[in-house]
Amino acid sequence: MVLAATAGGNQALAKRGRSPIVADTGGGGLTTAEDEATQATVMRMLREGDPGVNVIGEEDPGKHMSDDAYVIDPIDGSVGFSRDGREWCCTIAFKHHGGIEAGVIWQPRTQTMVTACRGGKVVVKEHGQEQSVPASPSGAVDLRKLVAIAPLSGEFSDEVIDKIFGSLLKNLRFTTMSGSNTDGIIRLLLGHVDVFVGWGSLWDFAAGKLFVEMTGGATATFHGQPIDVSVIAPQRVVFARSRAVLDAIIPFTSEWPIAREKRVR
């Protein structure tokens, strides 16, 4: 998984700023010409190392869910990638039945690698040097001191911030400056922010879900339900550095003015 993510991310890095946009996927997202090429490299390496296991890739029209599967996003943060930004990532997770058992995030521009297997520990390295992952905060939650982050996407527009987080914003500092879901999760792991809110499919946050929960954080949908890793369909998710922080945020995200997302298996 590490080798595949590194190879895919570095391949995309070589094409940064020169990969034309080929499709607008809506909600502020897009696909570049390099997404499919990078995915092909990642999928090939995973299948060489683990023949026969299903690989679910964002750019693969034939993707289907299974009990065991690698779940990959070849370039998470295509908007930032198309602008030659720093924060896009190549991410891979291994799903076994109802849980995520291993994950890798590789951020080529910052040379940041995050890895973990369930039962071990989360390791964050920048330029090969291991970074400290702060412990999950304890004690009462002071909303005035929390910082939240969301991916750079039209999904989290001014309207969303005003209507969904309006009352919370009186105390909570909120930024939409993250270039990708996985970059926002990395910032959460390193203690730069307390809350990550995202909208995406399983490949966007599967590895991050494992990392956050292994480091004492908590995850849920906007409505406070467990994130369903048995489906590919998009979900709105909240990651927090502790259960207490998550519990303080859910009352605001649960006001999202639509029905819960339809689960498509």
TAQUIMO-V144999 format. One record per residue. N is the residue number from 1. RES is the residue in one small letter. PHI is phi as a letter, one per 40 degrees, with the letter a starting at -180 (NA if undefined). D_LAST is the distance of its C-alpha to the last C-alpha in whole Angstrom. Layout:
BEGIN
n->(N | N)
res->(RES | RES)
phi->(PHI | PHI)
d_last->(D_LAST | D_LAST)
END
This chain:
BEGIN
n->(1 | 2 | 3 | 4 | 5 | 6 | 7 | 8 | 9 | 10 | 11 | 12 | 13 | 14 | 15 | 16 | 17 | 18 | 19 | 20 | 21 | 22 | 23 | 24 | 25 | 26 | 27 | 28 | 29 | 30 | 31 | 32 | 33 | 34 | 35 | 36 | 37 | 38 | 39 | 40 | 41 | 42 | 43 | 44 | 45 | 46 | 47 | 48 | 49 | 50 | 51 | 52 | 53 | 54 | 55 | 56 | 57 | 58 | 59 | 60 | 61 | 62 | 63 | 64 | 65 | 66 | 67 | 68 | 69 | 70 | 71 | 72 | 73 | 74 | 75 | 76 | 77 | 78 | 79 | 80 | 81 | 82 | 83 | 84 | 85 | 86 | 87 | 88 | 89 | 90 | 91 | 92 | 93 | 94 | 95 | 96 | 97 | 98 | 99 | 100 | 101 | 102 | 103 | 104 | 105 | 106 | 107 | 108 | 109 | 110 | 111 | 112 | 113 | 114 | 115 | 116 | 117 | 118 | 119 | 120 | 121 | 122 | 123 | 124 | 125 | 126 | 127 | 128 | 129 | 130 | 131 | 132 | 133 | 134 | 135 | 136 | 137 | 138 | 139 | 140 | 141 | 142 | 143 | 144 | 145 | 146 | 147 | 148 | 149 | 150 | 151 | 152 | 153 | 154 | 155 | 156 | 157 | 158 | 159 | 160 | 161 | 162 | 163 | 164 | 165 | 166 | 167 | 168 | 169 | 170 | 171 | 172 | 173 | 174 | 175 | 176 | 177 | 178 | 179 | 180 | 181 | 182 | 183 | 184 | 185 | 186 | 187 | 188 | 189 | 190 | 191 | 192 | 193 | 194 | 195 | 196 | 197 | 198 | 199 | 200 | 201 | 202 | 203 | 204 | 205 | 206 | 207 | 208 | 209 | 210 | 211 | 212 | 213 | 214 | 215 | 216 | 217 | 218 | 219 | 220 | 221 | 222 | 223 | 224 | 225 | 226 | 227 | 228 | 229 | 230 | 231 | 232 | 233 | 234 | 235 | 236 | 237 | 238 | 239 | 240 | 241 | 242 | 243 | 244 | 245 | 246 | 247 | 248 | 249 | 250 | 251 | 252 | 253 | 254 | 255 | 256 | 257 | 258 | 259 | 260 | 261 | 262 | 263 | 264 | 265)
res->(m | v | l | a | a | t | a | g | g | n | q | a | l | a | k | r | g | r | s | p | i | v | a | d | t | g | g | g | g | l | t | t | a | e | d | e | a | t | q | a | t | v | m | r | m | l | r | e | g | d | p | g | v | n | v | i | g | e | e | d | p | g | k | h | m | s | d | d | a | y | v | i | d | p | i | d | g | s | v | g | f | s | r | d | g | r | e | w | c | c | t | i | a | f | k | h | h | g | g | i | e | a | g | v | i | w | q | p | r | t | q | t | m | v | t | a | c | r | g | g | k | v | v | v | k | e | h | g | q | e | q | s | v | p | a | s | p | s | g | a | v | d | l | r | k | l | v | a | i | a | p | l | s | g | e | f | s | d | e | v | i | d | k | i | f | g | s | l | l | k | n | l | r | f | t | t | m | s | g | s | n | t | d | g | i | i | r | l | l | l | g | h | v | d | v | f | v | g | w | g | s | l | w | d | f | a | a | g | k | l | f | v | e | m | t | g | g | a | t | a | t | f | h | g | q | p | i | d | v | s | v | i | a | p | q | r | v | v | f | a | r | s | r | a | v | l | d | a | i | i | p | f | t | s | e | w | p | i | a | r | e | k | r | v | r)
phi->(NA | c | c | c | c | c | c | c | c | c | c | c | d | c | b | d | g | b | b | c | c | b | a | c | c | g | g | g | c | a | b | b | c | c | d | c | c | c | c | d | c | c | c | c | c | c | c | c | c | a | d | g | c | c | b | b | b | d | c | c | c | c | c | a | c | a | c | b | a | c | b | b | b | c | b | c | h | c | c | c | c | c | b | g | c | b | c | c | b | b | b | b | b | b | b | b | f | c | b | c | b | a | a | a | b | b | b | c | c | b | f | b | b | b | b | a | b | d | g | b | b | c | b | b | b | b | f | g | b | c | b | c | b | c | c | d | c | b | g | c | c | b | d | c | b | c | b | b | a | b | c | c | a | c | c | b | c | d | c | c | c | c | c | c | b | d | c | c | c | c | b | c | c | b | b | b | c | c | c | a | d | c | c | c | c | d | c | c | d | c | g | c | b | b | b | b | b | a | b | a | c | d | c | c | b | c | c | c | d | c | c | c | c | c | b | g | c | b | b | a | c | d | c | g | c | c | c | c | c | c | b | c | d | d | b | c | b | b | b | b | c | a | c | c | c | d | c | c | c | d | d | c | c | c | c | d | c | a | c | c | d | c | c | b | c)
d_last->(25 | 28 | 29 | 26 | 26 | 30 | 30 | 27 | 29 | 32 | 31 | 30 | 33 | 35 | 34 | 34 | 36 | 36 | 32 | 32 | 29 | 27 | 25 | 24 | 21 | 22 | 22 | 24 | 23 | 24 | 23 | 27 | 28 | 28 | 24 | 23 | 26 | 25 | 22 | 24 | 26 | 24 | 21 | 25 | 26 | 23 | 23 | 27 | 27 | 24 | 24 | 21 | 18 | 15 | 15 | 13 | 15 | 15 | 17 | 16 | 14 | 13 | 11 | 8 | 7 | 9 | 12 | 14 | 14 | 16 | 14 | 17 | 18 | 22 | 23 | 22 | 25 | 25 | 27 | 30 | 30 | 31 | 34 | 35 | 34 | 33 | 30 | 27 | 26 | 24 | 22 | 20 | 18 | 18 | 15 | 16 | 14 | 13 | 16 | 17 | 20 | 22 | 22 | 24 | 25 | 28 | 30 | 32 | 34 | 35 | 35 | 33 | 31 | 29 | 27 | 26 | 25 | 25 | 28 | 30 | 31 | 29 | 32 | 32 | 35 | 37 | 39 | 39 | 40 | 38 | 37 | 38 | 35 | 36 | 35 | 33 | 36 | 37 | 39 | 39 | 37 | 39 | 37 | 40 | 39 | 35 | 34 | 31 | 29 | 26 | 25 | 27 | 25 | 26 | 23 | 26 | 28 | 32 | 30 | 28 | 30 | 33 | 31 | 28 | 30 | 34 | 35 | 34 | 36 | 39 | 39 | 36 | 36 | 33 | 33 | 30 | 32 | 29 | 28 | 25 | 22 | 23 | 27 | 27 | 25 | 28 | 31 | 29 | 30 | 33 | 34 | 35 | 32 | 31 | 28 | 25 | 23 | 20 | 18 | 15 | 12 | 12 | 14 | 17 | 17 | 16 | 20 | 21 | 19 | 21 | 24 | 25 | 24 | 26 | 29 | 29 | 27 | 24 | 21 | 19 | 17 | 20 | 20 | 21 | 17 | 16 | 14 | 10 | 10 | 7 | 5 | 7 | 7 | 11 | 13 | 16 | 18 | 21 | 23 | 27 | 29 | 30 | 28 | 31 | 31 | 27 | 28 | 31 | 28 | 25 | 28 | 28 | 24 | 23 | 26 | 23 | 24 | 20 | 18 | 15 | 12 | 10 | 6 | 4 | 0)
END
